[in-house]
Amino acid sequence: MALFELTLILLLIAVGLTALSRWLGIPYPSLLALAGVGIAFLPGAPTIEIDPELALALFIAPVLLDAAYDTSLRDLKRYRLSLVLLALGAVVFTTVVVAFVGWKMAGLPIAAAIALGAIVAPPDAVAASAVLGQFKVPHRLNVILQGESLLNDATALLIYRIAVSAAVGSVMLSDAVPVILLSTVGSVAAGYLFGRLSLLTLTRIEDAASSTVVQFAGTFAVWIIADRIGLSAIITIVVYAITIARTAPRQMSARRRVSTYSVWESAVFVLNVLAFVLMGLQARSIVGRLSGDGQGDEFVFAATVLAVVIVARLVWVFGYVAIIRRFARFDSKEQRRDAPTFGGALLVGWCGMRGLVSLVVAIALPANFPGRDPIVLAAFAVVLGTLVLQGMSLKPLLRWLNFEEDTTIDREVAQARVAIMEAALDVLSRKTSAAADVVREQYEAQRKIAENPEDAQAATEYDRLRLYAIKRQRDRLEELRRDGTIGDEAYHRLEEEIDWSELAASSAGRFQSLTT
């Protein structure tokens, strides 16, 4: 009961902290981390131990799915070099450097040191995007940070799984390569298969609440099944989410889609809050278990890992940017223009805040894992330190860098908005009723200004024609994303506009039927 009450209190506090973070221009996880630590060390705060497998499934599966769902395949392909160098190269580099420090400084076994490196290697874009969304950051940097956050989780957690298995004696590090290959190929295939099966189920459910429950249950089921049969649950979830994201929006009603998106947004926020609470409580128990003589050394080790993590990311990012820019001199003018800048490298390197994934996998270490307490303490120091040091300094850094305003998404939205309005006008051109004239007039005005849809009071036939035109708009919007004219961010913004237009037309139609 104490944990439930504490959770409710922190959730309410989190609402206030989120508003404060917007006003201060800092990521809300930074304030949540500090609040969680403060509450954890209050007298009488309970000591909580969470099952490792439950922690991974409960916290990581929904958050990974939510991030993967919003991933643009077009943008991933466009910036694939930077993403590979960050999601794979930076993770491996950080893991190796931290593992070396853990082996030399703390005397950790090689496998345990690698596990520590994998835990603290993947940055979390939740914290960065919370503040980047308040500024006109170049679209390229946003895509890279968000894509990296998704893909580096899969890389780091796969290394983590192998290292943990090696540390407890269930697999040898020399067997890592075939394990990775089999796990990766099998996970990709399983994720796609699960995604197709899920689509068959979701298309047969009309109730919004039931559909949302099935989505959550399906996410946890995919994670559990993949884990039980020896696949990478992380890669499986990512492929599963991307498979659904490319098809499900077109097969769901607007009401179900709006409801589902709202629930998922709230759920991910709650999971972040709960993760910070549990991490704070876990850290308190770890500090209490540390021996008095070695306690100072453990804190020095944790601080050293924090410094190494920050420096390693900056070194890697500046290193590969310097190499890319050197070779870019021989490319075309357009390619040179798209080459990364050192200002962008500084921002990407500094947006290395660790968050939910590092918290959960640290807690998920088995109780008998060698060096578990110093590893979890170091992970907590990295999460708290990066959130406070880097998170709270992002706003002044962005002001100092002073990036030019990037209107890439706005241009795509305006372009697509005109296209879908023209699609609606085209399909209505064959209708000759007075109501059709009214609808055409509305869409003509929307096409000319290419801005927010006009809100009109409609009769039954008017709403029916609006819904008829909206269907064509959806078809055209889908075509624009499929052929790569627009990315997923522009697609989802326009999809939401069409959803609300459809809901308005449907509601008005139902009202008319009730009053006649």
Buried (B, 14 or more C-beta within 10 A) or exposed (E): EEBEEBBEEBBEBBEEBBEEBBEBBBBBBBBBBBBBBEBBEEEEBEEBEBEBEEBBBBBBBBBBBBBBBBBBBBBBEBBEEBBBBBBBBBBBBBBBBBBBBBBEBBEBBBBBBBBBBBBBBBBBBBBBBBBBEBBBBBBBBBBBBBBBBBBBBBBBBBBBBBBBBBBBEEBEBEEBEEBBEEBBEBBBEBBBBBBEBBBEEBEEBEEBEEBBEBBBEBBBBBBBBBBEEEBBBBBBBBBBBBBBBBBBBEEBBBBBBBBBBEBBEEBBBBBBBBBBBBBBBBBBBBBEEBEEEEEEBBBEBBBBBBEBBBEBBBBBBBBBBEEBBEEBEEEEEEEEEEBBBEBBBBBBBBBBBBBBBBBBBBBBBEEEBBBBBBBBBBBBBBBBBBBBBBBBEBBEBBEEBEBEEBEBBBEBBBBBBBBBBBBBBEBBEEBEEEBBEBBBEBBBEBBEEBEEBEEBEBBBBBBBBBBBBBBBBBEBBBEBBEEEBBBBBBBBBBBBBBBBBBBBBBEBBEEBEEEE
